Amino acid sequence: MRDINQFTITQAVKDSFKTEPGSRFEGLLQGLIQHLHDFTREQNVTHEEWLAALDFLYRCGQISTPERHEFILLSDVLGWSALVDMINTRGGATEGSNLGPFYLDNAPAKTLGGDLGDGRDGVVVLVHGRVTDTLKNPLPGAVIDTWQADSAGTYPIQEEGQDKYDLRGKFSCDENARYYYTTVLPKPYTVPYDGPVGDLLRAGNRHAWRAPHMHFIVTAPRMAGITTEIFFRNTEYLDNDAVFGVRRSLVADIKPAKDLDKLGYALDKQPDAVIEFDFVLAPEG
């Protein structure tokens, strides 16, 4: 019989998994076990604390739905999402930023120049730019998948009776790799505060406010896609975003709408302001 104590149990658990030697899965699993056990010993975790942690995770699962992913929110407020984004941003490409808990992967396809505002009040902005590779070659046909909060800081998916696909859309870039559409300028908002992650923030005396932003997933054939956000200069919470999503390179200027005819865009709605942002994708592999 093997004698297991608090110092030998870690290796016993690691040995119990018959994973492929040298595989990525083995490395991830063995590292997780090691760090989890080390943390437990270092902090002298009690039974009450262990049960509280498990109950917290259980409640995260209970409140999660296809439209709200509490575990992604937990990852966000702990800075884990931001760290993964930073580690995986490829050289020369647009920096990654948070996916967030409200992404839907089947947003409707929209026509360039269309409006995502759906008649909502607020500042109408033209969002436009180009998608290129790291050598500045244009990527016509690149797909821009975007979603955002409204001018009150609310996602339609959070409101009962609202179409969850409002303020969302997928645009295919034109032959010059340009994308362009209008929408309403989003406002700051708090991350969902009515669940276990909200309890964690209150316990840690932390605010839940996010800097105003728009979400994007940008893809193109043979290129590594990016998940990122655009923020706006001179707005609130840029220096203390609740999920650590702001990067200096992702902050764009909001400019007055003028000389729009020079852009040559056919727009469904006249904008009050303009945001220009170019996305850069790195090759796959």
Solvent accessible surface area in square Angstrom, and as a share of the most:
residue,aa,sasa,rsa
1,M,243,1.09
2,R,136,0.50
3,D,118,0.61
4,I,87,0.44
5,N,71,0.37
6,Q,108,0.48
7,F,148,0.62
8,T,52,0.30
9,I,67,0.34
10,T,6,0.04
11,Q,91,0.40
12,A,14,0.11
13,V,45,0.26
14,K,28,0.12
15,D,65,0.33
16,S,71,0.46
17,F,91,0.38
18,K,180,0.76
19,T,25,0.15
20,E,127,0.57
21,P,115,0.72
22,G,76,0.73
23,S,29,0.18
24,R,187,0.68
25,F,125,0.52
26,E,43,0.19
27,G,48,0.46
28,L,100,0.50
29,L,29,0.15
30,Q,37,0.16
31,G,27,0.26
32,L,113,0.56
33,I,15,0.07
34,Q,58,0.26
35,H,132,0.59
36,L,103,0.51
37,H,37,0.17
38,D,42,0.22
39,F,111,0.46
40,T,56,0.33
41,R,61,0.22
42,E,127,0.57
43,Q,105,0.47
44,N,119,0.61
45,V,48,0.28
46,T,63,0.37
47,H,140,0.62
48,E,127,0.57
49,E,95,0.42
50,W,130,0.46
51,L,102,0.51
52,A,63,0.49
53,A,54,0.41
54,L,83,0.41
55,D,70,0.36
56,F,35,0.15
57,L,79,0.39
58,Y,136,0.52
59,R,86,0.32
60,C,0,0.00
61,G,37,0.36
62,Q,120,0.53
63,I,48,0.24
64,S,34,0.22
65,T,71,0.41
66,P,121,0.76
67,E,52,0.24
68,R,36,0.13
69,H,80,0.36
70,E,0,0.00
71,F,77,0.32
72,I,44,0.22
73,L,1,0.00
74,L,22,0.11
75,S,19,0.12
76,D,2,0.01
77,V,1,0.00
78,L,111,0.55
79,G,17,0.16
80,W,163,0.57
81,S,20,0.13
82,A,3,0.02
83,L,95,0.47
84,V,66,0.38
85,D,30,0.15
86,M,103,0.46
87,I,121,0.61
88,N,99,0.51
89,T,44,0.26
90,R,98,0.36
91,G,73,0.70
92,G,62,0.59
93,A,13,0.10
94,T,15,0.09
95,E,60,0.27
96,G,10,0.10
97,S,0,0.00
98,N,1,0.00
99,L,59,0.29
100,G,4,0.04
101,P,20,0.12
102,F,10,0.04
103,Y,54,0.21
104,L,17,0.08
105,D,101,0.52
106,N,94,0.48
107,A,9,0.07
108,P,52,0.33
109,A,92,0.71
110,K,73,0.31
111,T,110,0.64
112,L,36,0.18
113,G,1,0.01
114,G,10,0.10
115,D,37,0.19
116,L,4,0.02
117,G,1,0.01
118,D,74,0.38
119,G,65,0.62
120,R,44,0.16
121,D,125,0.65
122,G,41,0.40
123,V,66,0.38
124,V,15,0.08
125,V,0,0.00
126,L,0,0.00
127,V,0,0.00
128,H,10,0.05
129,G,4,0.03
130,R,89,0.33
131,V,0,0.00
132,T,13,0.08
133,D,20,0.10
134,T,48,0.28
135,L,144,0.72
136,K,169,0.71
137,N,72,0.37
138,P,62,0.39
139,L,28,0.14
140,P,74,0.47
141,G,37,0.36
142,A,0,0.00
143,V,50,0.29
144,I,0,0.00
145,D,7,0.04
146,T,1,0.01
147,W,3,0.01
148,Q,2,0.01
149,A,1,0.01
150,D,14,0.07
151,S,29,0.19
152,A,82,0.63
153,G,7,0.07
154,T,33,0.19
155,Y,3,0.01
156,P,2,0.01
157,I,27,0.14
158,Q,80,0.36
159,E,69,0.31
160,E,181,0.81
161,G,81,0.78
162,Q,83,0.37
163,D,81,0.42
164,K,69,0.29
165,Y,60,0.23
166,D,25,0.13
167,L,1,0.01
168,R,5,0.02
169,G,0,0.00
170,K,58,0.25
171,F,0,0.00
172,S,63,0.41
173,C,8,0.05
174,D,24,0.12
175,E,135,0.61
176,N,73,0.38
177,A,0,0.00
178,R,59,0.22
179,Y,0,0.00
180,Y,24,0.09
181,Y,0,0.00
182,T,0,0.00
183,T,0,0.00
184,V,1,0.01
185,L,25,0.12
186,P,3,0.02
187,K,98,0.42
188,P,22,0.14
189,Y,21,0.08
190,T,53,0.31
191,V,5,0.03
192,P,13,0.08
193,Y,75,0.29
194,D,109,0.57
195,G,5,0.05
196,P,4,0.02
197,V,0,0.00
198,G,0,0.00
199,D,60,0.31
200,L,68,0.34
201,L,2,0.01
202,R,118,0.43
203,A,91,0.71
204,G,48,0.46
205,N,143,0.73
206,R,82,0.30
207,H,69,0.31
208,A,5,0.04
209,W,98,0.35
210,R,6,0.02
211,A,0,0.00
212,P,4,0.02
213,H,2,0.01
214,M,0,0.00
215,H,3,0.02
216,F,0,0.00
217,I,32,0.16
218,V,0,0.00
219,T,58,0.34
220,A,13,0.10
221,P,90,0.57
222,R,190,0.69
223,M,22,0.10
224,A,17,0.13
225,G,44,0.42
226,I,21,0.10
227,T,42,0.24
228,T,0,0.00
229,E,0,0.00
230,I,0,0.00
231,F,0,0.00
232,F,1,0.00
233,R,111,0.41
234,N,143,0.73
235,T,42,0.24
236,E,107,0.48
237,Y,55,0.21
238,L,40,0.20
239,D,148,0.76
240,N,81,0.41
241,D,7,0.04
242,A,4,0.03
243,V,1,0.01
244,F,101,0.42
245,G,0,0.00
246,V,35,0.20
247,R,17,0.06
248,R,220,0.80
249,S,65,0.42
250,L,1,0.00
251,V,20,0.12
252,A,7,0.05
253,D,60,0.31
254,I,60,0.30
255,K,120,0.51
256,P,97,0.61
257,A,29,0.23
258,K,146,0.62
259,D,82,0.42
260,L,30,0.15
261,D,123,0.64
262,K,161,0.68
263,L,57,0.29
264,G,58,0.56
265,Y,33,0.12
266,A,83,0.64
267,L,49,0.24
268,D,116,0.60
269,K,73,0.31
270,Q,134,0.59
271,P,6,0.03
272,D,88,0.46
273,A,8,0.06
274,V,16,0.09
275,I,0,0.00
276,E,103,0.46
277,F,23,0.10
278,D,74,0.39
279,F,0,0.00
280,V,38,0.22
281,L,0,0.00
282,A,6,0.05
283,P,75,0.47
284,E,108,0.49
285,G,102,0.98
